[in-house]
């Protein structure tokens, strides 16, 4: 499966979230999402980039489970190589139901990406300056889409947030 994200309004007026952090404990996730699967040793991640494997929460057979997913939606109908795939790690909530790239996943499969915070960038004196945003209580999460890869065994997801 695959995943996509879109941040809401930020102080920097940037269009999307391009990096985030996952630094929470298994106990925090179990308490928040009522997970019943075997415990996992979760390593903190401070600079998660698109196309990397992330932790995502999905419901399967009525149970919530934390599974690895690729950050960046790969629609089930995509036949070309992943290198030819346009950027699909962010989806706008106001158009996700209409856009061919996200439409099917939006109708059928959703997931949650636990996150501790995210980065937005602002250009200052010609250089990009990152700013880190986090929730007072962690973990926070991104609402996401999930899609099975056509003929592939991995999963990917694309987080969605409100449009600006």
Legacy VTK file of the C-alpha trace (Angstrom):
# vtk DataFile Version 3.0
C-alpha trace
ASCII
DATASET POLYDATA
POINTS 164 float
0.000 0.000 0.000
1.036 3.648 -0.441
0.455 6.945 1.454
0.056 10.873 0.679
0.083 14.192 2.977
-1.072 17.750 2.841
-0.515 20.168 5.674
-3.091 22.742 6.629
-2.253 26.418 6.664
1.187 27.054 8.021
2.865 30.209 9.186
5.129 30.014 6.178
2.375 29.749 3.518
4.013 26.705 1.962
1.800 24.342 0.001
2.599 21.000 1.639
4.387 19.018 4.292
7.602 17.574 2.882
9.198 16.062 6.001
7.925 14.866 9.342
9.011 13.044 12.497
7.915 9.791 14.104
9.207 9.617 17.677
6.738 7.830 19.896
6.731 4.643 21.912
4.841 1.430 21.302
3.003 2.011 24.587
1.792 5.461 23.386
0.410 3.950 20.177
-1.256 1.035 21.997
-2.962 3.422 24.419
-4.060 5.883 21.739
-5.182 3.435 19.024
-5.951 0.329 21.138
-3.568 -1.865 19.179
-3.553 -5.571 20.030
-0.785 -6.828 17.742
2.608 -8.032 18.951
4.758 -5.222 20.346
7.340 -3.636 18.049
10.572 -1.865 18.861
9.997 1.569 17.315
13.081 3.665 16.600
12.628 7.461 16.609
12.840 9.099 13.182
13.555 12.820 12.966
13.579 13.553 9.220
11.147 11.286 7.353
11.238 12.054 3.621
8.834 11.066 0.812
9.249 7.544 -0.627
10.716 6.142 2.610
8.996 3.414 4.616
6.871 4.783 7.449
4.565 3.439 10.163
0.877 3.708 9.261
-2.251 2.560 11.034
-4.988 0.742 9.147
-8.068 -1.300 9.995
-8.087 -4.878 8.727
-10.778 -7.435 9.574
-12.113 -5.097 12.253
-8.758 -4.704 14.054
-6.361 -1.793 14.013
-2.790 -2.604 13.054
0.433 -0.678 12.583
2.048 -1.597 9.265
4.995 -0.368 7.209
4.013 1.681 4.161
5.849 3.690 1.514
5.211 7.429 1.856
3.875 8.329 -1.586
0.723 6.946 -3.159
1.142 4.471 -6.021
-2.316 3.939 -7.540
-3.280 0.332 -8.265
-3.609 1.209 -11.964
-0.039 2.624 -12.231
1.900 0.495 -14.734
5.118 2.489 -15.192
8.173 2.379 -12.947
8.139 4.226 -9.624
10.810 6.582 -11.000
8.236 7.833 -13.533
5.549 8.398 -10.891
4.708 12.076 -10.330
4.920 13.417 -6.779
2.083 11.757 -4.859
3.056 12.199 -1.233
0.557 15.036 -0.682
-3.134 15.203 -1.569
-5.389 18.249 -1.252
-8.514 17.438 0.738
-10.647 19.729 -1.445
-9.790 17.829 -4.673
-8.786 14.333 -3.512
-12.173 12.822 -4.433
-11.904 14.135 -8.010
-8.235 13.736 -8.971
-7.575 10.489 -10.897
-4.372 9.855 -8.958
-6.177 9.765 -5.576
-9.864 9.134 -6.384
-9.939 5.334 -6.033
-7.881 5.228 -2.821
-10.077 7.988 -1.359
-13.213 5.908 -1.992
-11.830 2.607 -0.712
-8.871 2.756 1.619
-7.907 5.155 4.356
-5.209 5.002 6.981
-3.627 7.147 9.678
0.031 8.109 9.841
1.145 8.704 13.427
3.519 11.672 13.589
5.236 13.707 16.257
5.602 16.827 14.142
6.383 18.145 10.677
8.658 20.616 8.936
7.727 23.566 6.749
10.297 25.677 4.917
10.508 29.388 4.318
12.975 31.119 2.023
15.078 33.579 4.022
17.757 35.596 2.195
17.687 33.142 -0.712
18.138 30.052 1.497
15.484 27.628 2.737
15.018 27.685 6.507
13.152 24.731 8.093
10.627 25.307 10.883
9.429 22.443 13.053
5.800 22.190 14.209
4.594 19.683 16.790
1.447 18.940 18.731
1.450 19.480 22.492
0.500 15.834 22.983
2.170 13.215 20.828
1.609 11.328 18.734
-0.466 13.456 16.407
-1.481 12.039 13.028
-2.103 12.701 9.342
-5.325 11.527 7.713
-4.216 9.366 4.809
-5.090 7.305 1.782
-3.752 3.835 1.175
-3.454 1.871 -2.036
-2.213 -1.600 -2.909
0.497 -1.576 -5.554
-0.585 -3.369 -8.711
1.452 -6.574 -8.891
3.765 -5.424 -6.094
3.880 -6.613 -2.505
4.490 -3.349 -0.664
2.013 -0.700 0.452
2.063 3.067 0.196
0.147 5.946 1.712
-0.472 9.626 1.040
-1.557 11.924 3.911
-4.347 14.448 3.366
-5.082 17.582 5.358
-7.506 20.460 4.936
-6.983 22.722 1.936
-5.805 26.249 2.559
LINES 1 165
164 0 1 2 3 4 5 6 7 8 9 10 11 12 13 14 15 16 17 18 19 20 21 22 23 24 25 26 27 28 29 30 31 32 33 34 35 36 37 38 39 40 41 42 43 44 45 46 47 48 49 50 51 52 53 54 55 56 57 58 59 60 61 62 63 64 65 66 67 68 69 70 71 72 73 74 75 76 77 78 79 80 81 82 83 84 85 86 87 88 89 90 91 92 93 94 95 96 97 98 99 100 101 102 103 104 105 106 107 108 109 110 111 112 113 114 115 116 117 118 119 120 121 122 123 124 125 126 127 128 129 130 131 132 133 134 135 136 137 138 139 140 141 142 143 144 145 146 147 148 149 150 151 152 153 154 155 156 157 158 159 160 161 162 163
